Amino acid sequence: MVDEARRFALAAHGSQRYGDRPYSFHLEAVVRLLSPYGPEAQIVGYLHDVVEDTEVTVGELRNHFGPLVAECVSLLTDSPGKSRAERKAKTYARLAGVAAGPAELALLVKAADRLANVRTCVLDDRRGLLAVYRGEHRSFRRAAYREGLCEPFWVELDALLATAPASDDRR
């Protein structure tokens, strides 16, 4: 099923780009982080952006991958809004309401997604975007962190955001 999710996601994202790279770069980075957490985490990892960034619907995901995967991707999908801040506020409010149980999988994937994004910002010296993530971090952490869920992700994420170079208007 992981391979099916990968094929589905790559087909849905088509020729989309992740910065200067194919979108698969981002998906593979997220899934590598999730590999110790099992196949369901990897499936959601591959699919986490398909509803937000493509024509795929939550219903299609439910039909292909089941209700848990569809619920998790739905939780991870930004709601429409006038600005990034408005969209993220809505998403973080949903994530904050996730209780212990199967839907915590969405929080695990969200942490992996953010860590993969921040790692890429550091790698590519994208200081402007890194500053955005740094500015959102307190709210993001408050919404998505659950003690013991994926501590290594949070340790690295906190460290990267605390030590990465500050913005000097590059990219």
C-alpha positions in Angstrom: 0.0 0.0 0.0 3.0 2.4 0.6 4.0 1.9 -3.1 0.5 2.6 -4.2 0.3 5.8 -2.1 3.7 6.9 -3.6 2.4 6.3 -7.2 -0.9 8.0 -6.4 0.8 11.1 -4.9 3.4 11.4 -7.7 0.7 11.2 -10.3 -1.5 13.7 -8.5 1.4 16.2 -8.0 2.4 15.7 -11.6 4.9 18.3 -12.7 4.6 20.4 -9.5 7.9 21.7 -8.1 9.3 22.0 -4.6 11.5 25.0 -5.1 14.0 24.1 -7.8 13.4 20.4 -7.4 10.7 17.9 -8.4 7.9 17.6 -5.8 9.0 14.0 -5.2 12.1 15.4 -3.4 9.8 16.7 -0.6 7.6 13.7 -0.4 10.6 11.3 -0.2 12.2 13.5 2.5 9.0 13.3 4.6 8.6 9.6 4.1 12.2 8.9 5.1 11.6 10.6 8.4 8.5 8.5 8.9 9.9 5.1 7.9 10.5 4.1 11.6 6.9 4.8 12.4 5.4 2.2 10.0 3.5 1.9 6.8 0.4 4.0 7.8 2.7 6.9 8.6 4.5 6.5 5.3 1.2 6.4 3.4 -0.1 9.6 5.0 3.4 11.1 4.4 3.1 10.5 0.7 -0.4 11.8 0.5 -0.2 14.7 3.0 -0.3 17.5 0.4 -2.6 16.0 -2.3 -5.8 17.5 -1.2 -4.3 20.9 -0.6 -2.2 21.1 -3.7 -4.0 19.0 -6.4 -7.5 18.2 -7.6 -7.7 15.1 -5.3 -10.5 15.1 -2.8 -10.8 13.6 0.7 -13.5 11.3 -0.6 -11.1 9.9 -3.2 -8.5 9.2 -0.5 -11.2 7.5 1.6 -12.1 5.3 -1.3 -8.5 4.4 -2.2 -6.8 4.4 1.2 -9.5 4.2 3.9 -11.0 6.5 6.5 -7.9 6.9 8.7 -5.7 8.1 5.9 -8.4 10.4 4.6 -9.0 11.8 8.1 -5.3 12.5 8.7 -4.8 14.2 5.3 -7.9 16.3 5.9 -6.5 17.4 9.3 -3.2 18.4 7.5 -4.9 20.3 4.7 -5.0 24.1 5.1 -8.4 25.6 4.9 -8.9 28.5 2.5 -8.0 31.9 3.9 -6.9 35.4 2.8 -3.3 34.9 4.1 -0.9 32.3 5.2 -1.5 33.4 8.8 -5.2 32.9 8.5 -4.8 29.5 6.8 -2.3 28.3 9.4 -4.4 29.5 12.3 -7.3 27.3 11.1 -5.0 24.3 10.6 -3.3 24.7 13.9 -6.7 25.0 15.6 -7.7 21.6 14.1 -4.4 20.0 15.1 -4.7 21.3 18.6 -8.0 19.4 18.9 -6.5 16.0 18.0 -6.9 13.7 20.9 -4.8 10.6 21.7 -5.7 7.8 19.3 -5.3 6.9 15.6 -5.6 10.5 14.4 -2.4 11.4 16.2 -0.8 10.0 13.1 -1.6 13.4 11.5 0.5 15.1 14.1 3.4 12.8 13.5 3.2 13.5 9.7 2.9 17.2 10.3 6.0 17.3 12.4 7.9 15.3 9.8 6.6 17.6 7.1 7.8 20.7 9.0 11.2 19.2 9.8 11.7 18.2 6.1 10.7 21.8 5.1 13.1 23.4 7.6 16.0 21.1 6.7 15.5 22.1 3.0 15.5 25.8 4.0 18.8 25.3 5.8 20.3 23.2 2.9 19.2 25.8 0.3 19.9 28.9 2.5 16.3 30.0 2.2 16.5 32.5 5.0 13.2 34.2 4.3 11.1 31.1 4.4 13.1 29.9 7.4 12.1 33.2 9.2 8.5 32.4 8.4 8.8 29.0 10.0 10.7 30.5 13.0 7.9 33.0 13.4 5.2 30.3 13.3 7.0 27.9 15.5 5.5 28.7 18.9 2.0 28.4 17.6 2.8 25.3 15.5 4.4 23.6 18.5 1.5 24.4 20.8 -0.9 22.8 18.2 1.1 19.8 17.0 3.4 18.7 19.8 2.5 15.7 21.9 4.9 14.5 24.5 6.5 11.2 23.5 5.0 11.1 20.0 8.1 11.9 17.9 10.6 13.6 20.2 13.6 13.4 17.9 11.7 15.4 15.3 11.0 18.2 17.8 14.5 18.2 19.2 16.0 18.7 15.7 13.3 21.2 14.7 13.8 23.3 17.8 17.5 23.2 17.3 17.4 24.1 13.6 15.1 27.0 14.2 17.1 28.3 17.1 20.5 28.1 15.4 19.9 28.6 11.6 21.1 31.9 10.2 18.6 34.8 10.4 17.0 36.3 7.4 19.0 38.8 5.4 16.4 39.0 2.6 17.9 36.1 0.7 15.2 34.3 -1.3 
